């Protein structure tokens, strides 16, 4: 049951971060929520493998913390790389 809640909250966190982190015009609507879900699930899996109690608070801290940090990093890196790639492609296509 906790995994369903973690996935839901991580997806909502990713959705909220889509509108908080600048540069959302450079990626699709579902990228940030999907990243939140994936990273939140991965964090929950790591917390369970390490031996943290599933009813304790530290599993939530690990999973939602990983979702938060990873989604913010993705939201910052992807627009920069996309802008650089677009500029490089434009320079290549307009080269005489």
C-alpha positions in Angstrom: 0.0 0.0 0.0 2.8 2.4 0.8 4.3 1.9 -2.6 1.1 3.2 -4.2 1.2 6.3 -2.0 4.9 6.9 -2.8 4.3 6.6 -6.5 1.3 9.0 -6.3 3.0 11.6 -4.2 6.2 11.4 -6.3 4.2 11.9 -9.5 2.4 14.9 -7.9 5.7 16.2 -6.8 7.1 15.9 -10.3 3.9 17.6 -11.7 4.3 20.5 -9.3 8.0 20.8 -10.1 7.2 21.0 -13.8 5.6 24.4 -13.1 8.2 25.6 -10.6 11.5 24.8 -12.4 12.0 27.1 -15.4 12.5 25.8 -18.9 9.3 23.7 -19.2 8.9 24.7 -22.9 11.9 22.5 -23.7 10.4 19.2 -22.6 7.1 17.4 -22.8 4.2 17.4 -20.3 4.9 14.0 -18.8 8.7 14.1 -18.5 8.8 15.6 -15.0 5.9 13.6 -13.4 7.3 10.4 -15.0 10.8 11.1 -13.6 9.2 11.7 -10.2 7.4 8.4 -10.3 10.5 6.5 -11.5 12.9 8.1 -9.0 10.4 7.9 -6.1 9.9 4.1 -6.8 13.7 3.7 -7.0 14.1 5.5 -3.7 11.5 3.3 -2.1 13.2 0.2 -3.4 16.5 1.3 -2.1 15.0 2.2 1.3 13.5 -1.3 1.5 16.7 -3.0 0.4 18.7 -1.1 3.0 16.3 -2.4 5.6 14.3 0.7 6.5 10.9 0.0 7.9 8.1 0.4 5.4 5.9 2.1 8.0 8.6 4.5 9.1 9.3 8.0 8.0 12.8 7.4 6.6 11.6 5.4 3.6 9.4 8.3 2.7 12.3 10.8 3.2 14.6 8.7 1.0 12.1 8.1 -1.8 10.6 11.6 -2.0 14.0 13.2 -1.4 15.4 11.3 -4.4 12.4 12.2 -6.5 12.7 15.8 -5.5 16.5 16.2 -6.2 16.5 14.0 -9.3 13.5 15.7 -10.9 14.9 19.2 -10.2 18.3 18.1 -11.7 16.5 16.7 -14.7 14.4 19.9 -15.1 17.6 22.0 -15.1 19.8 19.8 -17.3 17.4 18.9 -20.1 16.5 22.4 -21.2 20.2 23.4 -21.3 21.2 20.4 -23.4 18.2 20.8 -25.6 19.0 24.5 -26.3 22.6 23.6 -27.0 21.6 20.8 -29.4 19.1 23.1 -31.1 21.7 25.7 -31.6 24.2 23.2 -33.0 21.6 21.8 -35.4 20.6 25.2 -36.5 24.3 26.1 -37.2 24.7 22.9 -39.1 21.6 23.4 -41.2 22.3 27.1 -42.1 25.9 26.6 -42.9 26.7 27.7 -46.5 
